[in-house]
Amino acid sequence: MHTWTAENGRGPYLTYADLSRDSIDFASAIAGKGYTGIVGVPRSGLIAASQVAVFLGLPLLTLNPAGRVQTVGGGLRMKKKAAVLPSNKKLLVLEDSCASGRSMRNVKDKLKHDNRTVEYGAIYATPHTTDLLDVWHKELPLPHWFEWNWPGNWYFNAHLGLGCDWDGILNRDFTAEEDDDGDLYIKTMMDMTPSLVVSPIKLGFIVTARLEKYRSYCEYWLKRNGMQVDKLIMGPWATKEERAGRCMGSWKADMLEEHGVGLYIESCPAQARVISRRRDTPVICPVLGKSLVRGV
């Protein structure tokens, strides 16, 4: 497991809204560079590439499994532009993020014999990957966290010990009426749809104050919705009244420590702050739109 410190563990948490805004700002900055097509690197590179291409009125392209550039179509307005890509066109191959540089090096290797003018860019780059790029929008040192790629991220699970809250992350929170610790609670729980529609989602840990007596329902819901978890840690209290007397942030911090969770996603700002005061590892709170680390 990676051990984060207050100095290196604090990093920005970027949302889809941030990516959208930064993609448009990036498109504006490169408007005069003569690109005639935007090539999105599958998959998340296509999110940024699509916005940049639309903003600049350019064809949107991608890379097929063999590493060749191909059009994804452009609708009626882009029909003529998207249909033909002469060899003298200047293309921009775009990633959302160039962190380790491995993906971009792989793309460059596949396109090294392409006879068009090809340049490479990213919305976000790390200091040690800018030499791989011709253009980029923001330089972000590691660590940084993205809303669109933490669910199911193999690296987070393998190296960081990824854990997350349940309600407010995997699905919406219960209302006060629904949280009756009885039949309505169970029915609502089983009827809820996931907030994270990524299949399959692989999580290292779920640490939730849901009561242990509901474990079978929770495990069935996870399986039904294609979510895998190595360890589901649930509240040991008998009733919600017994649970109400505990500080959930402190209890979760204890569980994260006990099980070696190295990165935790928490829905409740108050609990996130309590956990961050107890732990040296990052706690991401989507509601706050940032990560929290003790001492920072």
PATI-414440 format. One record per residue (C-alpha): residue in one letter; x, y, z. Coordinates in nm, 2 decimals. Layout:
! residues N
site type->A&xx->X&yy->Y&zz->Z
...
This chain:
! residues 296
site type->M&xx->0.00&yy->0.00&zz->0.00
site type->H&xx->0.11&yy->0.36&zz->-0.07
site type->T&xx->0.15&yy->0.57&zz->0.24
site type->W&xx->0.04&yy->0.93&zz->0.19
site type->T&xx->0.16&yy->1.22&zz->0.39
site type->A&xx->0.00&yy->1.56&zz->0.45
site type->E&xx->0.25&yy->1.70&zz->0.20
site type->N&xx->0.20&yy->1.46&zz->-0.09
site type->G&xx->-0.16&yy->1.33&zz->-0.02
site type->R&xx->-0.35&yy->1.65&zz->-0.08
site type->G&xx->-0.45&yy->1.69&zz->-0.44
site type->P&xx->-0.74&yy->1.84&zz->-0.63
site type->Y&xx->-1.06&yy->1.65&zz->-0.69
site type->L&xx->-1.18&yy->1.73&zz->-1.04
site type->T&xx->-1.54&yy->1.67&zz->-1.15
site type->Y&xx->-1.71&yy->1.63&zz->-1.49
site type->A&xx->-1.80&yy->2.00&zz->-1.46
site type->D&xx->-1.43&yy->2.09&zz->-1.42
site type->L&xx->-1.34&yy->1.88&zz->-1.72
site type->S&xx->-1.60&yy->2.04&zz->-1.93
site type->R&xx->-1.50&yy->2.39&zz->-1.83
site type->D&xx->-1.13&yy->2.32&zz->-1.88
site type->S&xx->-1.19&yy->2.15&zz->-2.22
site type->I&xx->-1.37&yy->2.46&zz->-2.35
site type->D&xx->-1.09&yy->2.68&zz->-2.22
site type->F&xx->-0.83&yy->2.46&zz->-2.38
site type->A&xx->-1.03&yy->2.47&zz->-2.71
site type->S&xx->-1.03&yy->2.84&zz->-2.71
site type->A&xx->-0.65&yy->2.85&zz->-2.65
site type->I&xx->-0.57&yy->2.63&zz->-2.94
site type->A&xx->-0.82&yy->2.78&zz->-3.19
site type->G&xx->-0.55&yy->2.94&zz->-3.40
site type->K&xx->-0.31&yy->2.64&zz->-3.42
site type->G&xx->-0.45&yy->2.50&zz->-3.75
site type->Y&xx->-0.58&yy->2.17&zz->-3.64
site type->T&xx->-0.83&yy->2.01&zz->-3.88
site type->G&xx->-0.95&yy->1.72&zz->-3.66
site type->I&xx->-0.95&yy->1.61&zz->-3.29
site type->V&xx->-0.86&yy->1.25&zz->-3.22
site type->G&xx->-0.99&yy->1.13&zz->-2.88
site type->V&xx->-0.80&yy->0.86&zz->-2.71
site type->P&xx->-1.05&yy->0.59&zz->-2.59
site type->R&xx->-1.21&yy->0.61&zz->-2.35
site type->S&xx->-1.21&yy->0.92&zz->-2.13
site type->G&xx->-1.00&yy->1.11&zz->-2.38
site type->L&xx->-1.31&yy->1.11&zz->-2.60
site type->I&xx->-1.50&yy->1.31&zz->-2.34
site type->A&xx->-1.26&yy->1.60&zz->-2.37
site type->A&xx->-1.21&yy->1.55&zz->-2.75
site type->S&xx->-1.58&yy->1.57&zz->-2.82
site type->Q&xx->-1.62&yy->1.90&zz->-2.65
site type->V&xx->-1.31&yy->2.05&zz->-2.81
site type->A&xx->-1.42&yy->1.93&zz->-3.15
site type->V&xx->-1.77&yy->2.07&zz->-3.12
site type->F&xx->-1.63&yy->2.40&zz->-2.99
site type->L&xx->-1.39&yy->2.44&zz->-3.28
site type->G&xx->-1.63&yy->2.30&zz->-3.54
site type->L&xx->-1.39&yy->2.02&zz->-3.63
site type->P&xx->-1.43&yy->1.65&zz->-3.71
site type->L&xx->-1.42&yy->1.42&zz->-3.41
site type->L&xx->-1.20&yy->1.11&zz->-3.46
site type->T&xx->-1.07&yy->0.82&zz->-3.25
site type->L&xx->-0.83&yy->0.53&zz->-3.26
site type->N&xx->-0.94&yy->0.19&zz->-3.36
site type->P&xx->-0.80&yy->-0.12&zz->-3.18
site type->A&xx->-0.52&yy->-0.14&zz->-3.44
site type->G&xx->-0.42&yy->0.22&zz->-3.36
site type->R&xx->-0.54&yy->0.37&zz->-3.68
site type->V&xx->-0.73&yy->0.70&zz->-3.69
site type->Q&xx->-1.09&yy->0.67&zz->-3.79
site type->T&xx->-1.39&yy->0.91&zz->-3.79
site type->V&xx->-1.68&yy->0.86&zz->-3.55
site type->G&xx->-1.91&yy->1.06&zz->-3.78
site type->G&xx->-2.02&yy->1.41&zz->-3.75
site type->G&xx->-2.39&yy->1.44&zz->-3.81
site type->L&xx->-2.53&yy->1.64&zz->-4.10
site type->R&xx->-2.34&yy->1.96&zz->-4.05
site type->M&xx->-2.00&yy->1.78&zz->-4.04
site type->K&xx->-2.08&yy->1.52&zz->-4.31
site type->K&xx->-1.83&yy->1.65&zz->-4.57
site type->K&xx->-1.56&yy->1.74&zz->-4.32
site type->A&xx->-1.58&yy->1.41&zz->-4.13
site type->A&xx->-1.59&yy->1.18&zz->-4.44
site type->V&xx->-1.24&yy->1.25&zz->-4.58
site type->L&xx->-0.91&yy->1.30&zz->-4.40
site type->P&xx->-0.65&yy->1.38&zz->-4.66
site type->S&xx->-0.29&yy->1.29&zz->-4.58
site type->N&xx->-0.18&yy->1.66&zz->-4.53
site type->K&xx->-0.43&yy->1.73&zz->-4.25
site type->K&xx->-0.30&yy->1.84&zz->-3.91
site type->L&xx->-0.46&yy->1.63&zz->-3.63
site type->L&xx->-0.45&yy->1.67&zz->-3.25
site type->V&xx->-0.45&yy->1.35&zz->-3.05
site type->L&xx->-0.61&yy->1.44&zz->-2.72
site type->E&xx->-0.62&yy->1.27&zz->-2.38
site type->D&xx->-0.82&yy->1.40&zz->-2.08
site type->S&xx->-0.51&yy->1.33&zz->-1.86
site type->C&xx->-0.15&yy->1.24&zz->-1.92
site type->A&xx->-0.03&yy->1.12&zz->-1.57
site type->S&xx->0.22&yy->0.84&zz->-1.61
site type->G&xx->0.26&yy->0.89&zz->-1.98
site type->R&xx->0.22&yy->0.52&zz->-2.06
site type->S&xx->-0.10&yy->0.56&zz->-2.26
site type->M&xx->0.04&yy->0.85&zz->-2.46
site type->R&xx->0.36&yy->0.66&zz->-2.54
site type->N&xx->0.16&yy->0.37&zz->-2.66
site type->V&xx->-0.05&yy->0.60&zz->-2.89
site type->K&xx->0.26&yy->0.76&zz->-3.03
site type->D&xx->0.42&yy->0.42&zz->-3.11
site type->K&xx->0.11&yy->0.32&zz->-3.30
site type->L&xx->0.10&yy->0.65&zz->-3.50
site type->K&xx->0.47&yy->0.68&zz->-3.57
site type->H&xx->0.42&yy->0.58&zz->-3.93
site type->D&xx->0.11&yy->0.79&zz->-3.99
site type->N&xx->0.19&yy->1.03&zz->-4.28
site type->R&xx->-0.02&yy->1.32&zz->-4.15
site type->T&xx->0.10&yy->1.59&zz->-3.92
site type->V&xx->0.00&yy->1.47&zz->-3.58
site type->E&xx->0.04&yy->1.66&zz->-3.25
site type->Y&xx->-0.04&yy->1.54&zz->-2.90
site type->G&xx->-0.22&yy->1.71&zz->-2.62
site type->A&xx->-0.40&yy->1.66&zz->-2.29
site type->I&xx->-0.63&yy->1.87&zz->-2.07
site type->Y&xx->-0.43&yy->1.77&zz->-1.76
site type->A&xx->-0.06&yy->1.68&zz->-1.75
site type->T&xx->0.19&yy->1.60&zz->-1.48
site type->P&xx->0.53&yy->1.78&zz->-1.46
site type->H&xx->0.71&yy->1.47&zz->-1.59
site type->T&xx->0.48&yy->1.41&zz->-1.89
site type->T&xx->0.48&yy->1.75&zz->-2.05
site type->D&xx->0.77&yy->1.65&zz->-2.27
site type->L&xx->0.54&yy->1.40&zz->-2.44
site type->L&xx->0.30&yy->1.67&zz->-2.54
site type->D&xx->0.28&yy->1.95&zz->-2.78
site type->V&xx->-0.01&yy->2.13&zz->-2.60
site type->W&xx->-0.18&yy->2.09&zz->-2.26
site type->H&xx->-0.41&yy->2.30&zz->-2.05
site type->K&xx->-0.31&yy->2.25&zz->-1.68
site type->E&xx->-0.01&yy->2.10&zz->-1.51
site type->L&xx->-0.12&yy->1.89&zz->-1.21
site type->P&xx->0.13&yy->1.72&zz->-0.99
site type->L&xx->0.03&yy->1.39&zz->-0.85
site type->P&xx->-0.18&yy->1.30&zz->-0.67
site type->H&xx->-0.49&yy->1.43&zz->-0.82
site type->W&xx->-0.83&yy->1.26&zz->-0.84
site type->F&xx->-1.10&yy->1.25&zz->-1.11
site type->E&xx->-1.47&yy->1.20&zz->-1.06
site type->W&xx->-1.49&yy->1.00&zz->-1.39
site type->N&xx->-1.21&yy->0.75&zz->-1.32
site type->W&xx->-1.20&yy->0.64&zz->-0.96
site type->P&xx->-1.48&yy->0.38&zz->-0.97
site type->G&xx->-1.32&yy->0.05&zz->-1.08
site type->N&xx->-0.97&yy->0.20&zz->-1.11
site type->W&xx->-0.74&yy->-0.10&zz->-1.09
site type->Y&xx->-0.45&yy->0.11&zz->-0.97
site type->F&xx->-0.64&yy->0.26&zz->-0.68
site type->N&xx->-0.75&yy->-0.09&zz->-0.57
site type->A&xx->-0.41&yy->-0.25&zz->-0.62
site type->H&xx->-0.19&yy->0.02&zz->-0.47
site type->L&xx->-0.40&yy->0.25&zz->-0.25
site type->G&xx->-0.65&yy->0.03&zz->-0.08
site type->L&xx->-0.95&yy->0.22&zz->-0.22
site type->G&xx->-1.26&yy->0.24&zz->0.00
site type->C&xx->-1.59&yy->0.43&zz->-0.02
site type->D&xx->-1.89&yy->0.52&zz->0.17
site type->W&xx->-2.22&yy->0.37&zz->0.05
site type->D&xx->-2.52&yy->0.61&zz->0.08
site type->G&xx->-2.45&yy->0.93&zz->-0.11
site type->I&xx->-2.18&yy->0.76&zz->-0.32
site type->L&xx->-2.31&yy->0.42&zz->-0.46
site type->N&xx->-2.67&yy->0.55&zz->-0.45
site type->R&xx->-2.86&yy->0.84&zz->-0.31
site type->D&xx->-2.92&yy->0.90&zz->0.06
site type->F&xx->-3.23&yy->0.78&zz->0.24
site type->T&xx->-3.49&yy->1.03&zz->0.34
site type->A&xx->-3.58&yy->1.06&zz->0.71
site type->E&xx->-3.91&yy->0.89&zz->0.63
site type->E&xx->-3.75&yy->0.60&zz->0.45
site type->D&xx->-3.50&yy->0.54&zz->0.72
site type->D&xx->-3.74&yy->0.36&zz->0.95
site type->D&xx->-3.51&yy->0.06&zz->1.03
site type->G&xx->-3.79&yy->-0.17&zz->0.91
site type->D&xx->-3.99&yy->-0.27&zz->0.60
site type->L&xx->-3.98&yy->0.07&zz->0.43
site type->Y&xx->-3.61&yy->0.09&zz->0.47
site type->I&xx->-3.56&yy->-0.25&zz->0.32
site type->K&xx->-3.79&yy->-0.18&zz->0.03
site type->T&xx->-3.63&yy->0.15&zz->-0.05
site type->M&xx->-3.28&yy->0.00&zz->-0.03
site type->M&xx->-3.37&yy->-0.27&zz->-0.28
site type->D&xx->-3.55&yy->-0.04&zz->-0.52
site type->M&xx->-3.26&yy->0.22&zz->-0.53
site type->T&xx->-3.07&yy->0.26&zz->-0.86
site type->P&xx->-2.69&yy->0.31&zz->-0.86
site type->S&xx->-2.55&yy->0.66&zz->-0.87
site type->L&xx->-2.24&yy->0.50&zz->-1.03
site type->V&xx->-2.33&yy->0.34&zz->-1.36
site type->V&xx->-2.00&yy->0.18&zz->-1.44
site type->S&xx->-1.99&yy->-0.19&zz->-1.50
site type->P&xx->-1.82&yy->-0.37&zz->-1.36
site type->I&xx->-1.72&yy->-0.16&zz->-1.05
site type->K&xx->-1.44&yy->-0.32&zz->-0.85
site type->L&xx->-1.39&yy->-0.18&zz->-0.50
site type->G&xx->-1.15&yy->-0.28&zz->-0.23
site type->F&xx->-1.36&yy->-0.17&zz->0.06
site type->I&xx->-1.70&yy->-0.03&zz->0.14
site type->V&xx->-1.72&yy->0.12&zz->0.49
site type->T&xx->-2.08&yy->0.20&zz->0.57
site type->A&xx->-2.29&yy->0.27&zz->0.88
site type->R&xx->-2.56&yy->0.05&zz->0.74
site type->L&xx->-2.64&yy->-0.20&zz->1.01
site type->E&xx->-2.49&yy->-0.55&zz->0.99
site type->K&xx->-2.83&yy->-0.71&zz->1.01
site type->Y&xx->-2.90&yy->-0.58&zz->0.65
site type->R&xx->-2.58&yy->-0.75&zz->0.50
site type->S&xx->-2.77&yy->-1.01&zz->0.29
site type->Y&xx->-2.98&yy->-0.73&zz->0.13
site type->C&xx->-2.67&yy->-0.52&zz->0.06
site type->E&xx->-2.47&yy->-0.81&zz->-0.09
site type->Y&xx->-2.76&yy->-0.90&zz->-0.32
site type->W&xx->-2.80&yy->-0.53&zz->-0.43
site type->L&xx->-2.42&yy->-0.51&zz->-0.51
site type->K&xx->-2.43&yy->-0.84&zz->-0.71
site type->R&xx->-2.75&yy->-0.74&zz->-0.90
site type->N&xx->-2.59&yy->-0.41&zz->-1.00
site type->G&xx->-2.26&yy->-0.55&zz->-1.11
site type->M&xx->-2.05&yy->-0.42&zz->-0.82
site type->Q&xx->-1.77&yy->-0.62&zz->-0.66
site type->V&xx->-1.61&yy->-0.55&zz->-0.33
site type->D&xx->-1.33&yy->-0.73&zz->-0.15
site type->K&xx->-1.46&yy->-0.64&zz->0.20
site type->L&xx->-1.79&yy->-0.49&zz->0.31
site type->I&xx->-1.76&yy->-0.33&zz->0.65
site type->M&xx->-2.09&yy->-0.26&zz->0.82
site type->G&xx->-2.21&yy->-0.10&zz->1.14
site type->P&xx->-2.21&yy->-0.34&zz->1.44
site type->W&xx->-2.51&yy->-0.18&zz->1.62
site type->A&xx->-2.84&yy->-0.35&zz->1.67
site type->T&xx->-3.06&yy->-0.06&zz->1.59
site type->K&xx->-3.04&yy->0.28&zz->1.43
site type->E&xx->-3.11&yy->0.43&zz->1.77
site type->E&xx->-2.80&yy->0.26&zz->1.91
site type->R&xx->-2.60&yy->0.38&zz->1.61
site type->A&xx->-2.73&yy->0.74&zz->1.65
site type->G&xx->-2.52&yy->0.77&zz->1.97
site type->R&xx->-2.19&yy->0.72&zz->1.79
site type->C&xx->-1.97&yy->0.96&zz->1.60
site type->M&xx->-1.98&yy->0.81&zz->1.25
site type->G&xx->-1.66&yy->0.99&zz->1.14
site type->S&xx->-1.46&yy->0.85&zz->1.43
site type->W&xx->-1.60&yy->0.50&zz->1.38
site type->K&xx->-1.52&yy->0.51&zz->1.01
site type->A&xx->-1.16&yy->0.64&zz->1.08
site type->D&xx->-1.11&yy->0.34&zz->1.31
site type->M&xx->-1.23&yy->0.10&zz->1.04
site type->L&xx->-1.01&yy->0.26&zz->0.78
site type->E&xx->-0.71&yy->0.23&zz->1.01
site type->E&xx->-0.79&yy->-0.13&zz->1.10
site type->H&xx->-0.83&yy->-0.25&zz->0.74
site type->G&xx->-0.55&yy->-0.04&zz->0.58
site type->V&xx->-0.77&yy->0.17&zz->0.35
site type->G&xx->-0.54&yy->0.42&zz->0.18
site type->L&xx->-0.80&yy->0.64&zz->-0.01
site type->Y&xx->-1.16&yy->0.69&zz->0.10
site type->I&xx->-1.46&yy->0.85&zz->-0.07
site type->E&xx->-1.70&yy->1.00&zz->0.18
site type->S&xx->-2.03&yy->1.16&zz->0.10
site type->C&xx->-2.08&yy->1.36&zz->0.43
site type->P&xx->-1.87&yy->1.67&zz->0.47
site type->A&xx->-1.88&yy->1.66&zz->0.85
site type->Q&xx->-1.77&yy->1.29&zz->0.85
site type->A&xx->-1.50&yy->1.36&zz->0.59
site type->R&xx->-1.35&yy->1.63&zz->0.81
site type->V&xx->-1.35&yy->1.41&zz->1.12
site type->I&xx->-1.19&yy->1.13&zz->0.92
site type->S&xx->-0.93&yy->1.36&zz->0.78
site type->R&xx->-0.83&yy->1.48&zz->1.12
site type->R&xx->-0.76&yy->1.12&zz->1.22
site type->R&xx->-0.59&yy->0.99&zz->0.91
site type->D&xx->-0.29&yy->1.08&zz->0.70
site type->T&xx->-0.45&yy->0.94&zz->0.39
site type->P&xx->-0.67&yy->1.14&zz->0.15
site type->V&xx->-1.04&yy->1.16&zz->0.21
site type->I&xx->-1.23&yy->1.27&zz->-0.10
site type->C&xx->-1.56&yy->1.44&zz->-0.04
site type->P&xx->-1.75&yy->1.50&zz->-0.37
site type->V&xx->-1.99&yy->1.73&zz->-0.20
site type->L&xx->-1.70&yy->1.96&zz->-0.10
site type->G&xx->-1.54&yy->1.90&zz->-0.44
site type->K&xx->-1.19&yy->1.84&zz->-0.29
site type->S&xx->-0.97&yy->1.60&zz->-0.10
site type->L&xx->-0.89&yy->1.64&zz->0.27
site type->V&xx->-0.57&yy->1.54&zz->0.45
site type->R&xx->-0.47&yy->1.58&zz->0.81
site type->G&xx->-0.26&yy->1.89&zz->0.88
site type->V&xx->-0.34&yy->2.05&zz->0.54
